[in-house]
Amino acid sequence: MGAISLAVAVAGAVGCRVALVLGVGPPWWLALGAAGFEAAVVGGLADWFAVTALFRHPLGIPIPHTAIIPARRQKIVEGIVSMIEDEWLSPEVIGSRLQRIAPSTLIVEWLRDPGHVQRVGEPVRDLLRALAGILTEPEVAEFVDRTIRQQLRELPIDPAAGRWLARAVENESAATAFRTLALSLANLAERPRTSAQLQWWLERTARTLRAEGKRLVPLFLRRKIVQRKIIEATCGYASAELRDAARDPNHPLRATLLNAVRGFATRLADRDAPALAQAEQLRQALLESLEAMPLVQGMLGQLRARLEQDLDEPDGYLAALVDRELRAGIVDLLDDAERSAAFDQWVRQTADDLLRRHHHQIGVTVRENLEALETDALVAQIEDRVGADLQFIRLNGAVVGGLIGLLLAALRLLGG
């Protein structure tokens, strides 16, 4: 645009002068036009020189005080850094902006997006996943086994324990526990592995009886069809009775077991010496025979696998629980006006403290980015951003120069 205006001015000036020489048209009109176009040429050239001198030497001639940006690059960089660091992004300016922002409101709005909640919950799930990995460490299994033994060893055997046991038997939880135990035993009776173990036991019993000189009973016990019939009848009867006992509150098996526990609890509460001795013997037998380590290791291994599997699933129960509790906890906290105000104030004070400590990093960042640019690249970037405006400057120079030339020529003609 600037080059076009300059070319028009030059063509106009040349055309007017040629017309004057050839005597084409009124002389005063051509003289006025020639003066305007010549002034436009001067203004356009002057602005071209000024604009070009900002970025490079005009026509490649190293005229003093041209190529200003390349020559004064370091000073310009320091000026930009100082302006941004000390004026545009000073601690006071940023602090004033922070005072107009409510961080609590921004966080609550941000948490309305489930994707953002999941992003916040990811580190928590990673932490839980890492903690789950500790469950299978030998130290954890040893700790659980040691804790079980310690709790069993410290369990008091006294009238208070008897009274507690009596209350527990009468509680609804006792019925629930019996029902769970009965159903578990019924399921155990129906398992193929249980049948296989019973068959092995019958085989072993038959061999033992035969070794002792008995013939008739081992003869029957060693027959596969007899073994199968005995096992089927035993397991089927046990399963049916246990399921009936789980369903029927008045089942004899349930009544017998609960009455036995009630009687034992009453004897303990009455300080019955044989009952106290039996309880102590039972505890000692459990402590001596308890092999909880394999069971504990198996349970911890299963727990770890289940935790890791659930945490790896985006829609898993634990993953959803983490996301739900995180969002609910944060939103509930920030919904309270007093806590929200305290949180906003804490954020502002923390940000202000960090800003004042590390404010120089703003200038360092700007300086590093500017100094990393080659001079030609820096000049090109500036030209790309202001090039259109610079062209208008050249256009305005030609237009304003031409108007001033016309005005002066008109005044000269009017003045005779």
Order of alpha helices (4+ residues) and beta strands (2+ residues): alpha-alpha-alpha-alpha-alpha-alpha-alpha-alpha-alpha-alpha-alpha-alpha-alpha-alpha-alpha-alpha-alpha-alpha-alpha-alpha
